[in-house]
Structures are given as structure tokens and as C-alpha cells.
Amino acid sequence: MFALLSSAFITLFVVLDPPGLAPVFISLTGGMTPATKRTIAVEAALVSFGVLVGAMFFGLNILTMLGISLASFRIAGGLLLFAIAFEMVFERRQERKNSAAVPRPSPAVFPLAIPLMAGPGAITAAVLLGGRADGNWLSLGLFAAVMALVLAMCLGVFLLSGPIERLLGERGQNVLGRLLGVLLAALAVQYVADGIQALMKAA
């Protein structure tokens, strides 16, 4: 059991990559108040936890019932991420100019919780963990605790992003946002490519 839990922790930590989420969180919440950022961080962690636990218990059955493969889900997640990346690269400056007049929607659910935290990779890992548990409620509960631990680490990174944001300044955030947009676009393309490759193998 310890080996299974260790494997689950390492898998989820690598897939979610808590340190790597910090600059994305900074870019998506630039210009917001500390209280708003804390609310977004907590909401994103709770939503992603709910999604991953739900995927562990019911994910494979729901996808099978709907006739959706994990490969198709990966492609959809990639396309959504690419849309966000496009906005980060080309529209952040205009968004900042208009932020005082038009309230920005909260990024907690989309794109932070889904698909950045509870994305195709994390959901696939959750589904596989559910399969490993093989209906054992103790194992399912322990796997859920491991998920909570990794997501708590993500939350901690989000809450510590304030000092990093102050260090970068507005110009640094602007540059970082565009750089991360390019990297996020590359990640989105990789999701789509992996999904297409999986579909071709299954055909």
C-alpha cells in the first residue's frame, strides 16, 4: 500500500506540477486584490479536488457511457488550453486597460481548475488510480487523501505568489504572461498531438 501511495503521489505531483502553476496563477490574476486572489486559489483547489475525486470514482464509467475516449478528452482539453494561450499572448494588454471598466470573470474554475489542474493528464491519472483501488473503499479514501495533499501544495504555491508578483512588477508580469502563453500553447499542441496519436492507435 505504501508503494501504491508513493506512486500515486509522485504521479499526481508530476502531472499537476505545483511549482509550475505559480507563474500561470500570477498571470491570470494580475491586477486583482489579495483577497480576490485567495478566494480564486481556494476555489480552484476545491473544484479541481472535486473533479479528480469524481473522476477516480466515476470517470471511466461516465466517459464510456457517453462514448467519449480519453484520447478525445485530451484533444478537447488541448484546444481549450490553446484558446487561453492565445488570449495570454495577444490580449493581456487590452484586458488590463479595460479591467477597470469591465469586471474580469474569475479564472478559478476555467482555466485554473479545468483544464490546468484537473486536466486530461490528471483526470487520466485519477481514473487509473480508481482502477488500482479495484472497489476497495480504504484504498479509494487513501488515494483521495493523496490528491488532497498535492492540491494543498498547489494552493500553498498560489497563496505565496503575491511576493513573486511584487518582485516582477507590472512590466515583468506582462513579459511573463506572454512567455507563459507561448509555453501554454506548446503544451496545448502536445495534448492534441497525444490525443490524435492515441486515436490513430485505437483505430
ChimeraX attribute file (.defattr): number of C-alpha atoms within 10 A of each C-alpha:
attribute: neighborCount
match mode: 1-to-1
recipient: residues
	/A:1	8
	/A:2	7
	/A:3	8
	/A:4	15
	/A:5	16
	/A:6	13
	/A:7	13
	/A:8	21
	/A:9	18
	/A:10	14
	/A:11	16
	/A:12	22
	/A:13	20
	/A:14	14
	/A:15	19
	/A:16	20
	/A:17	17
	/A:18	20
	/A:19	14
	/A:20	12
	/A:21	19
	/A:22	21
	/A:23	19
	/A:24	22
	/A:25	23
	/A:26	21
	/A:27	21
	/A:28	19
	/A:29	20
	/A:30	18
	/A:31	15
	/A:32	12
	/A:33	11
	/A:34	13
	/A:35	9
	/A:36	11
	/A:37	24
	/A:38	16
	/A:39	14
	/A:40	23
	/A:41	24
	/A:42	18
	/A:43	19
	/A:44	28
	/A:45	26
	/A:46	19
	/A:47	18
	/A:48	26
	/A:49	21
	/A:50	17
	/A:51	20
	/A:52	25
	/A:53	23
	/A:54	17
	/A:55	24
	/A:56	25
	/A:57	19
	/A:58	14
	/A:59	21
	/A:60	22
	/A:61	13
	/A:62	12
	/A:63	14
	/A:64	11
	/A:65	9
	/A:66	9
	/A:67	10
	/A:68	12
	/A:69	15
	/A:70	21
	/A:71	22
	/A:72	18
	/A:73	19
	/A:74	25
	/A:75	22
	/A:76	18
	/A:77	22
	/A:78	26
	/A:79	16
	/A:80	17
	/A:81	25
	/A:82	23
	/A:83	14
	/A:84	17
	/A:85	24
	/A:86	16
	/A:87	15
	/A:88	25
	/A:89	20
	/A:90	13
	/A:91	12
	/A:92	18
	/A:93	15
	/A:94	9
	/A:95	15
	/A:96	15
	/A:97	10
	/A:98	12
	/A:99	13
	/A:100	10
	/A:101	8
	/A:102	10
	/A:103	9
	/A:104	13
	/A:105	8
	/A:106	17
	/A:107	18
	/A:108	23
	/A:109	21
	/A:110	16
	/A:111	20
	/A:112	24
	/A:113	23
	/A:114	20
	/A:115	21
	/A:116	24
	/A:117	28
	/A:118	29
	/A:119	25
	/A:120	24
	/A:121	22
	/A:122	24
	/A:123	27
	/A:124	22
	/A:125	20
	/A:126	29
	/A:127	22
	/A:128	16
	/A:129	22
	/A:130	24
	/A:131	15
	/A:132	15
	/A:133	18
	/A:134	10
	/A:135	11
	/A:136	11
	/A:137	10
	/A:138	10
	/A:139	18
	/A:140	20
	/A:141	13
	/A:142	16
	/A:143	24
	/A:144	22
	/A:145	15
	/A:146	19
	/A:147	23
	/A:148	19
	/A:149	15
	/A:150	21
	/A:151	25
	/A:152	17
	/A:153	17
	/A:154	25
	/A:155	23
	/A:156	17
	/A:157	19
	/A:158	25
	/A:159	19
	/A:160	13
	/A:161	20
	/A:162	17
	/A:163	9
	/A:164	13
	/A:165	20
	/A:166	11
	/A:167	11
	/A:168	14
	/A:169	10
	/A:170	13
	/A:171	9
	/A:172	12
	/A:173	20
	/A:174	18
	/A:175	14
	/A:176	19
	/A:177	26
	/A:178	21
	/A:179	15
	/A:180	17
	/A:181	24
	/A:182	17
	/A:183	14
	/A:184	23
	/A:185	23
	/A:186	16
	/A:187	16
	/A:188	24
	/A:189	17
	/A:190	15
	/A:191	25
	/A:192	22
	/A:193	16
	/A:194	17
	/A:195	23
	/A:196	16
	/A:197	13
	/A:198	16
	/A:199	15
	/A:200	10
	/A:201	8
	/A:202	9
	/A:203	6
